[in-house]
Amino acid sequence: MTGSPLSQANTLPGNLLRRCHQISVAIFLRRCEAYHLTQLQYVILSALEEIGSIDQITLGRHTALDRNTVAVVVKKLEERGLVNRRRNPEDRRSMLVTLTEAGKKLRHDVEPAVAEVQEEILAPLNEAEQDTLCRLLKRIADENNSLSRVPISRAG
């Protein structure tokens, strides 16, 4: 590496991913402002629509979110009437989360804005570069999944 320490730091893959994450969040919040929805809330709503009623811990495993983050996000969604929570009758220690009709409608309503977010994030790249970037990011995420503090799980 050559150059100043900051120049070097600004070219490190981890730092570039962090910066891209910041940009992604900013674009999402701007594009989805009218829906009052964050990326994490959108991911939770999407998971619930696909999986159905599920306990919070398993929901976190499917979305790569730790239990505290899931609890906070679900609570905010519940306050807006987008999900319901209730004690799991099979395990009284856990909470089952269910998507409401309002949550399903919001997730569908926000879908065009979410697509615009992805287009804006990838706008600096041509179509082939976009495909390559997404393929490589998925590979990095999939192959390093076990190294995450909260690895994503596809199993129940």
TIRO-2110 file (N, C-alpha, C; in Angstrom, 1 decimal):
// TIRO-2110
0.8, -1.2, 0.0, N, 1, A
0.0, 0.0, 0.0, CA, 1, A
0.9, 1.2, 0.0, C, 1, A
0.4, 2.2, -0.8, N, 2, A
1.1, 3.5, -0.8, CA, 2, A
0.1, 4.6, -0.4, C, 2, A
0.7, 5.7, -0.1, N, 3, A
-0.2, 6.9, 0.3, CA, 3, A
-0.3, 7.0, 1.8, C, 3, A
-1.1, 8.0, 2.1, N, 4, A
-1.3, 8.3, 3.6, CA, 4, A
-2.1, 7.3, 4.3, C, 4, A
-2.0, 7.2, 5.6, N, 5, A
-2.8, 6.2, 6.3, CA, 5, A
-4.3, 6.3, 6.0, C, 5, A
-4.8, 7.5, 5.9, N, 6, A
-6.3, 7.7, 5.7, CA, 6, A
-6.6, 7.3, 4.3, C, 6, A
-5.8, 7.6, 3.3, N, 7, A
-6.0, 7.2, 1.9, CA, 7, A
-6.0, 5.7, 1.9, C, 7, A
-5.1, 5.0, 2.6, N, 8, A
-5.1, 3.6, 2.6, CA, 8, A
-6.3, 3.0, 3.3, C, 8, A
-6.7, 3.6, 4.4, N, 9, A
-7.9, 3.1, 5.1, CA, 9, A
-9.2, 3.3, 4.3, C, 9, A
-9.2, 4.3, 3.5, N, 10, A
-10.4, 4.6, 2.6, CA, 10, A
-10.5, 3.6, 1.4, C, 10, A
-9.5, 2.8, 1.2, N, 11, A
-9.5, 1.8, 0.2, CA, 11, A
-9.7, 0.4, 0.7, C, 11, A
-9.7, 0.2, 2.0, N, 12, A
-9.9, -1.1, 2.6, CA, 12, A
-11.3, -1.6, 2.3, C, 12, A
-11.5, -2.9, 1.9, N, 13, A
-12.8, -3.4, 1.5, CA, 13, A
-13.8, -3.3, 2.7, C, 13, A
-13.4, -3.5, 3.9, N, 14, A
-14.3, -3.3, 5.0, CA, 14, A
-14.8, -1.9, 5.2, C, 14, A
-13.9, -1.0, 5.0, N, 15, A
-14.3, 0.4, 5.1, CA, 15, A
-15.2, 0.8, 3.9, C, 15, A
-14.9, 0.3, 2.7, N, 16, A
-15.7, 0.6, 1.6, CA, 16, A
-17.2, 0.0, 1.7, C, 16, A
-17.2, -1.2, 2.3, N, 17, A
-18.5, -1.8, 2.6, CA, 17, A
-19.3, -0.9, 3.6, C, 17, A
-18.6, -0.5, 4.6, N, 18, A
-19.3, 0.4, 5.6, CA, 18, A
-19.8, 1.6, 5.0, C, 18, A
-19.0, 2.3, 4.2, N, 19, A
-19.5, 3.5, 3.5, CA, 19, A
-20.7, 3.2, 2.6, C, 19, A
-20.6, 2.1, 1.8, N, 20, A
-21.7, 1.8, 1.0, CA, 20, A
-23.0, 1.5, 1.8, C, 20, A
-22.8, 0.9, 2.9, N, 21, A
-24.0, 0.6, 3.8, CA, 21, A
-24.6, 2.0, 4.3, C, 21, A
-23.7, 2.9, 4.7, N, 22, A
-24.2, 4.2, 5.0, CA, 22, A
-25.0, 4.9, 3.9, C, 22, A
-24.5, 4.8, 2.7, N, 23, A
-25.1, 5.4, 1.5, CA, 23, A
-26.5, 4.7, 1.3, C, 23, A
-26.4, 3.3, 1.4, N, 24, A
-27.6, 2.5, 1.1, CA, 24, A
-28.7, 2.9, 2.1, C, 24, A
-28.4, 3.1, 3.4, N, 25, A
-29.4, 3.4, 4.4, CA, 25, A
-29.9, 4.8, 4.1, C, 25, A
-29.1, 5.8, 3.8, N, 26, A
-29.5, 7.1, 3.5, CA, 26, A
-30.5, 7.2, 2.3, C, 26, A
-30.1, 6.4, 1.2, N, 27, A
-31.0, 6.4, 0.1, CA, 27, A
-32.4, 5.7, 0.4, C, 27, A
-32.3, 4.6, 1.2, N, 28, A
-33.6, 3.9, 1.6, CA, 28, A
-34.4, 4.9, 2.4, C, 28, A
-33.9, 5.6, 3.4, N, 29, A
-34.7, 6.4, 4.2, CA, 29, A
-35.3, 7.6, 3.4, C, 29, A
-34.5, 8.1, 2.5, N, 30, A
-35.0, 9.2, 1.7, CA, 30, A
-36.2, 8.7, 0.7, C, 30, A
-35.9, 7.6, 0.0, N, 31, A
-36.9, 7.1, -0.9, CA, 31, A
-38.2, 6.6, -0.2, C, 31, A
-38.0, 6.1, 1.0, N, 32, A
-39.1, 5.4, 1.7, CA, 32, A
-39.7, 6.3, 2.8, C, 32, A
-39.3, 7.5, 2.8, N, 33, A
-39.7, 8.5, 3.9, CA, 33, A
-41.2, 8.5, 4.1, C, 33, A
-41.9, 8.5, 3.0, N, 34, A
-43.4, 8.6, 3.1, CA, 34, A
-44.0, 7.4, 3.8, C, 34, A
-43.3, 6.3, 3.8, N, 35, A
-43.8, 5.1, 4.4, CA, 35, A
-43.4, 4.9, 5.8, C, 35, A
-42.5, 5.8, 6.3, N, 36, A
-42.0, 5.7, 7.7, CA, 36, A
-41.4, 4.3, 8.0, C, 36, A
-40.6, 3.8, 7.1, N, 37, A
-40.1, 2.5, 7.2, CA, 37, A
-38.6, 2.5, 7.0, C, 37, A
-37.9, 1.7, 7.8, N, 38, A
-36.5, 1.5, 7.7, CA, 38, A
-36.2, 0.2, 7.0, C, 38, A
-34.9, 0.0, 6.6, N, 39, A
-34.5, -1.2, 5.9, CA, 39, A
-34.8, -2.4, 6.8, C, 39, A
-34.5, -2.3, 8.0, N, 40, A
-34.7, -3.5, 8.9, CA, 40, A
-36.1, -3.8, 9.1, C, 40, A
-37.0, -2.8, 9.2, N, 41, A
-38.4, -3.0, 9.3, CA, 41, A
-38.9, -3.7, 8.0, C, 41, A
-38.4, -3.2, 6.9, N, 42, A
-38.8, -3.8, 5.6, CA, 42, A
-38.4, -5.3, 5.5, C, 42, A
-37.2, -5.6, 6.0, N, 43, A
-36.7, -7.0, 6.0, CA, 43, A
-37.6, -7.9, 6.9, C, 43, A
-37.9, -7.4, 8.0, N, 44, A
-38.8, -8.1, 9.0, CA, 44, A
-40.2, -8.4, 8.3, C, 44, A
-40.8, -7.3, 7.8, N, 45, A
-42.1, -7.5, 7.1, CA, 45, A
-42.0, -8.5, 6.0, C, 45, A
-40.9, -8.5, 5.2, N, 46, A
-40.7, -9.4, 4.1, CA, 46, A
-40.6, -10.8, 4.6, C, 46, A
-39.8, -11.0, 5.7, N, 47, A
-39.6, -12.4, 6.2, CA, 47, A
-41.0, -12.9, 6.8, C, 47, A
-41.7, -12.1, 7.5, N, 48, A
-43.0, -12.5, 8.0, CA, 48, A
-44.0, -12.9, 6.9, C, 48, A
-44.0, -12.1, 5.8, N, 49, A
-44.9, -12.4, 4.7, CA, 49, A
-44.5, -13.7, 4.1, C, 49, A
-43.2, -14.0, 4.0, N, 50, A
-42.8, -15.3, 3.3, CA, 50, A
-43.0, -16.5, 4.3, C, 50, A
-42.6, -16.3, 5.5, N, 51, A
-42.5, -17.4, 6.4, CA, 51, A
-43.8, -17.6, 7.2, C, 51, A
-44.5, -16.6, 7.5, N, 52, A
-45.7, -16.6, 8.3, CA, 52, A
-45.4, -16.4, 9.8, C, 52, A
-46.3, -16.7, 10.7, N, 53, A
-46.1, -16.5, 12.1, CA, 53, A
-44.9, -17.2, 12.6, C, 53, A
-44.0, -16.5, 13.3, N, 54, A
-42.7, -17.1, 13.7, CA, 54, A
-42.3, -16.5, 15.0, C, 54, A
-41.5, -17.2, 15.8, N, 55, A
-41.0, -16.6, 17.1, CA, 55, A
-39.9, -15.6, 16.8, C, 55, A
-39.7, -14.7, 17.7, N, 56, A
-38.7, -13.6, 17.4, CA, 56, A
-37.3, -14.1, 17.2, C, 56, A
-36.9, -15.1, 18.0, N, 57, A
-35.5, -15.6, 17.9, CA, 57, A
-35.3, -16.2, 16.5, C, 57, A
-36.3, -17.0, 16.0, N, 58, A
-36.1, -17.6, 14.7, CA, 58, A
-36.2, -16.6, 13.6, C, 58, A
-37.0, -15.6, 13.8, N, 59, A
-37.1, -14.4, 12.9, CA, 59, A
-35.7, -13.8, 12.8, C, 59, A
-35.1, -13.6, 13.9, N, 60, A
-33.7, -13.0, 13.9, CA, 60, A
-32.7, -13.9, 13.1, C, 60, A
-32.9, -15.2, 13.2, N, 61, A
-32.0, -16.2, 12.5, CA, 61, A
-32.2, -16.1, 11.0, C, 61, A
-33.5, -15.8, 10.6, N, 62, A
-33.8, -15.7, 9.1, CA, 62, A
-33.3, -14.4, 8.5, C, 62, A
-33.2, -13.4, 9.4, N, 63, A
-32.9, -12.0, 8.9, CA, 63, A
-31.5, -11.6, 9.3, C, 63, A
-30.7, -12.4, 10.0, N, 64, A
-29.4, -12.1, 10.5, CA, 64, A
-29.4, -10.9, 11.4, C, 64, A
-30.4, -10.8, 12.3, N, 65, A
-30.5, -9.8, 13.3, CA, 65, A
-30.5, -10.4, 14.7, C, 65, A
-29.7, -9.7, 15.6, N, 66, A
-29.6, -10.2, 16.9, CA, 66, A
-31.0, -10.0, 17.7, C, 66, A
-31.2, -10.8, 18.8, N, 67, A
-32.5, -10.8, 19.4, CA, 67, A
-32.9, -9.4, 19.9, C, 67, A
-31.9, -8.6, 20.4, N, 68, A
-32.3, -7.2, 20.9, CA, 68, A
-32.8, -6.4, 19.7, C, 68, A
-32.1, -6.4, 18.6, N, 69, A
-32.5, -5.6, 17.4, CA, 69, A
-33.9, -6.1, 16.9, C, 69, A
-34.1, -7.4, 16.9, N, 70, A
-35.4, -7.9, 16.4, CA, 70, A
-36.5, -7.4, 17.4, C, 70, A
-36.3, -7.5, 18.7, N, 71, A
-37.2, -7.0, 19.7, CA, 71, A
-37.6, -5.6, 19.5, C, 71, A
-36.6, -4.7, 19.3, N, 72, A
-36.9, -3.3, 19.1, CA, 72, A
-37.6, -3.0, 17.8, C, 72, A
-37.2, -3.7, 16.7, N, 73, A
-37.9, -3.5, 15.4, CA, 73, A
-39.3, -4.0, 15.4, C, 73, A
-39.5, -5.2, 16.0, N, 74, A
-40.8, -5.7, 16.1, CA, 74, A
-41.7, -4.8, 17.0, C, 74, A
-41.2, -4.3, 18.0, N, 75, A
-42.0, -3.5, 18.9, CA, 75, A
-42.5, -2.2, 18.2, C, 75, A
-41.6, -1.6, 17.4, N, 76, A
-42.0, -0.4, 16.6, CA, 76, A
-43.0, -0.8, 15.5, C, 76, A
-42.9, -1.9, 14.9, N, 77, A
-43.8, -2.4, 13.9, CA, 77, A
-45.2, -2.7, 14.6, C, 77, A
-45.1, -3.3, 15.8, N, 78, A
-46.4, -3.6, 16.5, CA, 78, A
-47.1, -2.3, 16.9, C, 78, A
-46.3, -1.3, 17.3, N, 79, A
-46.9, 0.0, 17.7, CA, 79, A
-47.7, 0.7, 16.5, C, 79, A
-47.3, 0.4, 15.3, N, 80, A
-47.9, 0.9, 14.1, CA, 80, A
-49.0, 0.0, 13.6, C, 80, A
-49.2, -1.2, 14.3, N, 81, A
-50.3, -2.1, 13.8, CA, 81, A
-49.9, -2.9, 12.6, C, 81, A
-48.6, -3.0, 12.4, N, 82, A
-48.1, -3.8, 11.2, CA, 82, A
-47.8, -5.2, 11.5, C, 82, A
-47.6, -5.5, 12.8, N, 83, A
-47.4, -6.9, 13.2, CA, 83, A
-48.2, -7.1, 14.6, C, 83, A
-48.5, -8.3, 14.9, N, 84, A
-49.0, -8.7, 16.2, CA, 84, A
-48.0, -9.6, 16.9, C, 84, A
-47.9, -9.4, 18.2, N, 85, A
-47.1, -10.3, 19.0, CA, 85, A
-47.9, -10.9, 20.1, C, 85, A
-47.7, -12.2, 20.3, N, 86, A
-48.3, -12.9, 21.4, CA, 86, A
-47.4, -14.0, 21.9, C, 86, A
-47.7, -14.4, 23.1, N, 87, A
-46.9, -15.5, 23.7, CA, 87, A
-47.1, -16.8, 22.9, C, 87, A
-46.0, -17.5, 22.7, N, 88, A
-46.0, -18.8, 22.0, CA, 88, A
-46.7, -19.8, 22.9, C, 88, A
-47.8, -20.4, 22.5, N, 89, A
-48.4, -21.4, 23.4, CA, 89, A
-47.6, -22.6, 23.6, C, 89, A
-46.7, -22.9, 22.7, N, 90, A
-45.8, -24.1, 22.8, CA, 90, A
-44.6, -23.8, 23.7, C, 90, A
-44.2, -22.5, 23.8, N, 91, A
-43.1, -22.1, 24.6, CA, 91, A
-43.3, -20.7, 25.2, C, 91, A
-43.8, -20.7, 26.4, N, 92, A
-44.3, -19.4, 27.0, CA, 92, A
-43.2, -18.4, 27.1, C, 92, A
-41.9, -18.8, 27.0, N, 93, A
-40.8, -17.9, 27.1, CA, 93, A
-40.6, -17.1, 25.8, C, 93, A
-41.2, -17.5, 24.7, N, 94, A
-41.0, -16.9, 23.4, CA, 94, A
-42.2, -16.1, 22.9, C, 94, A
-42.0, -15.2, 22.0, N, 95, A
-43.1, -14.4, 21.4, CA, 95, A
-43.2, -14.7, 20.0, C, 95, A
-44.5, -15.0, 19.6, N, 96, A
-44.8, -15.2, 18.1, CA, 96, A
-45.1, -13.9, 17.5, C, 96, A
-44.6, -13.7, 16.3, N, 97, A
-44.8, -12.4, 15.6, CA, 97, A
-45.6, -12.8, 14.3, C, 97, A
-46.7, -12.1, 14.0, N, 98, A
-47.5, -12.3, 12.9, CA, 98, A
-47.7, -11.0, 12.1, C, 98, A
-47.6, -11.1, 10.8, N, 99, A
-47.8, -9.9, 10.0, CA, 99, A
-49.3, -9.6, 9.9, C, 99, A
-49.7, -8.4, 10.1, N, 100, A
-51.1, -8.0, 10.0, CA, 100, A
-51.4, -7.7, 8.5, C, 100, A
-52.7, -7.5, 8.2, N, 101, A
-53.1, -7.1, 6.9, CA, 101, A
-52.5, -5.7, 6.5, C, 101, A
-52.5, -4.8, 7.5, N, 102, A
-51.9, -3.5, 7.3, CA, 102, A
-50.4, -3.6, 7.0, C, 102, A
-49.7, -4.5, 7.7, N, 103, A
-48.3, -4.8, 7.4, CA, 103, A
-48.0, -5.3, 6.0, C, 103, A
-48.9, -6.3, 5.6, N, 104, A
-48.8, -6.8, 4.3, CA, 104, A
-49.0, -5.8, 3.2, C, 104, A
-50.0, -4.9, 3.5, N, 105, A
-50.3, -3.9, 2.5, CA, 105, A
-49.2, -2.9, 2.4, C, 105, A
-48.6, -2.5, 3.5, N, 106, A
-47.5, -1.5, 3.5, CA, 106, A
-46.3, -2.1, 2.8, C, 106, A
-46.0, -3.4, 3.0, N, 107, A
-44.9, -4.0, 2.4, CA, 107, A
-45.1, -4.0, 0.9, C, 107, A
-46.3, -4.3, 0.4, N, 108, A
-46.6, -4.3, -1.0, CA, 108, A
-46.5, -2.8, -1.6, C, 108, A
-47.1, -1.9, -0.8, N, 109, A
-47.1, -0.5, -1.3, CA, 109, A
-45.7, 0.1, -1.4, C, 109, A
-44.8, -0.3, -0.5, N, 110, A
-43.4, 0.2, -0.5, CA, 110, A
-42.5, -0.4, -1.6, C, 110, A
-43.0, -1.5, -2.1, N, 111, A
-42.1, -2.3, -3.1, CA, 111, A
-41.6, -1.5, -4.2, C, 111, A
-42.3, -0.6, -4.9, N, 112, A
-41.7, 0.2, -6.0, CA, 112, A
-40.6, 1.1, -5.5, C, 112, A
-40.8, 1.7, -4.3, N, 113, A
-39.8, 2.6, -3.7, CA, 113, A
-38.5, 1.8, -3.4, C, 113, A
-38.7, 0.6, -2.9, N, 114, A
-37.5, -0.3, -2.6, CA, 114, A
-36.8, -0.6, -3.9, C, 114, A
-37.5, -0.9, -4.9, N, 115, A
-36.9, -1.1, -6.2, CA, 115, A
-36.1, 0.1, -6.7, C, 115, A
-36.7, 1.3, -6.5, N, 116, A
-36.0, 2.5, -6.8, CA, 116, A
-34.7, 2.7, -6.0, C, 116, A
-34.7, 2.3, -4.8, N, 117, A
-33.6, 2.4, -3.9, CA, 117, A
-32.4, 1.5, -4.5, C, 117, A
-32.8, 0.3, -4.9, N, 118, A
-31.7, -0.6, -5.5, CA, 118, A
-31.2, 0.0, -6.8, C, 118, A
-32.0, 0.6, -7.6, N, 119, A
-31.6, 1.2, -8.8, CA, 119, A
-30.7, 2.4, -8.6, C, 119, A
-31.0, 3.2, -7.6, N, 120, A
-30.2, 4.4, -7.2, CA, 120, A
-28.8, 3.9, -6.7, C, 120, A
-28.8, 2.9, -5.8, N, 121, A
-27.6, 2.4, -5.2, CA, 121, A
-26.6, 2.0, -6.4, C, 121, A
-27.2, 1.3, -7.3, N, 122, A
-26.4, 0.7, -8.4, CA, 122, A
-26.2, 1.6, -9.6, C, 122, A
-26.8, 2.8, -9.6, N, 123, A
-26.8, 3.7, -10.8, CA, 123, A
-25.4, 4.0, -11.3, C, 123, A
-24.3, 4.1, -10.5, N, 124, A
-23.0, 4.3, -11.1, CA, 124, A
-22.4, 3.2, -11.9, C, 124, A
-23.0, 2.0, -11.9, N, 125, A
-22.5, 0.9, -12.6, CA, 125, A
-23.4, 0.5, -13.8, C, 125, A
-22.8, 0.0, -14.9, N, 126, A
-23.6, -0.5, -16.0, CA, 126, A
-24.2, -1.8, -15.6, C, 126, A
-25.1, -2.4, -16.4, N, 127, A
-25.8, -3.6, -16.1, CA, 127, A
-24.9, -4.8, -15.8, C, 127, A
-23.9, -5.0, -16.5, N, 128, A
-23.0, -6.1, -16.3, CA, 128, A
-22.3, -5.9, -15.0, C, 128, A
-21.8, -4.7, -14.7, N, 129, A
-21.2, -4.4, -13.4, CA, 129, A
-22.1, -4.6, -12.2, C, 129, A
-23.4, -4.2, -12.4, N, 130, A
-24.4, -4.4, -11.4, CA, 130, A
-24.5, -5.9, -11.0, C, 130, A
-24.7, -6.7, -12.1, N, 131, A
-24.8, -8.1, -11.9, CA, 131, A
-23.6, -8.7, -11.2, C, 131, A
-22.4, -8.3, -11.7, N, 132, A
-21.2, -8.8, -11.1, CA, 132, A
-21.1, -8.4, -9.6, C, 132, A
-21.4, -7.1, -9.3, N, 133, A
-21.3, -6.7, -7.9, CA, 133, A
-22.3, -7.5, -7.0, C, 133, A
-23.5, -7.6, -7.4, N, 134, A
-24.5, -8.3, -6.6, CA, 134, A
-24.1, -9.8, -6.4, C, 134, A
-23.6, -10.4, -7.5, N, 135, A
-23.1, -11.8, -7.4, CA, 135, A
-22.0, -11.9, -6.4, C, 135, A
-21.0, -11.0, -6.5, N, 136, A
-19.8, -11.0, -5.6, CA, 136, A
-20.2, -10.7, -4.1, C, 136, A
-21.1, -9.8, -3.9, N, 137, A
-21.5, -9.4, -2.6, CA, 137, A
-22.3, -10.6, -1.9, C, 137, A
-23.1, -11.3, -2.7, N, 138, A
-23.8, -12.5, -2.2, CA, 138, A
-22.8, -13.6, -1.9, C, 138, A
-21.8, -13.7, -2.7, N, 139, A
-20.8, -14.8, -2.4, CA, 139, A
-20.0, -14.4, -1.2, C, 139, A
-19.6, -13.2, -1.0, N, 140, A
-18.9, -12.8, 0.2, CA, 140, A
-19.8, -13.0, 1.4, C, 140, A
-21.1, -12.6, 1.4, N, 141, A
-22.0, -12.8, 2.5, CA, 141, A
-22.2, -14.3, 2.8, C, 141, A
-22.5, -15.1, 1.7, N, 142, A
-22.8, -16.5, 1.9, CA, 142, A
-21.6, -17.3, 2.4, C, 142, A
-20.4, -17.0, 1.9, N, 143, A
-19.2, -17.8, 2.3, CA, 143, A
-18.6, -17.3, 3.6, C, 143, A
-19.0, -16.1, 4.0, N, 144, A
-18.5, -15.7, 5.3, CA, 144, A
-19.6, -15.6, 6.4, C, 144, A
-20.7, -16.2, 6.1, N, 145, A
-21.9, -16.2, 6.9, CA, 145, A
-21.6, -16.7, 8.4, C, 145, A
-20.8, -17.8, 8.4, N, 146, A
-20.5, -18.3, 9.8, CA, 146, A
-19.6, -17.4, 10.6, C, 146, A
-19.0, -16.4, 10.0, N, 147, A
-18.2, -15.5, 10.7, CA, 147, A
-19.0, -14.3, 11.3, C, 147, A
-20.2, -14.2, 11.0, N, 148, A
-21.1, -13.1, 11.4, CA, 148, A
-21.4, -13.3, 12.9, C, 148, A
-21.6, -12.2, 13.6, N, 149, A
-22.2, -12.2, 15.0, CA, 149, A
-23.5, -12.9, 15.0, C, 149, A
-24.3, -12.7, 13.9, N, 150, A
-25.6, -13.3, 13.7, CA, 150, A
-25.7, -13.9, 12.4, C, 150, A
-25.3, -15.1, 12.2, N, 151, A
-25.3, -15.7, 10.9, CA, 151, A
-26.8, -16.0, 10.5, C, 151, A
-27.0, -15.8, 9.2, N, 152, A
-28.4, -16.0, 8.7, CA, 152, A
-28.6, -17.5, 8.6, C, 152, A
-29.8, -17.9, 8.9, N, 153, A
-30.2, -19.3, 8.9, CA, 153, A
-31.4, -19.5, 8.0, C, 153, A
-31.4, -20.6, 7.2, N, 154, A
-32.6, -20.9, 6.4, CA, 154, A
-33.4, -22.0, 7.1, C, 154, A
-32.8, -22.6, 8.1, N, 155, A
-33.5, -23.7, 8.8, CA, 155, A
-34.4, -23.1, 9.9, C, 155, A
-35.5, -23.8, 10.2, N, 156, A
-36.5, -23.3, 11.2, CA, 156, A
-35.9, -23.2, 12.5, C, 156, A
END
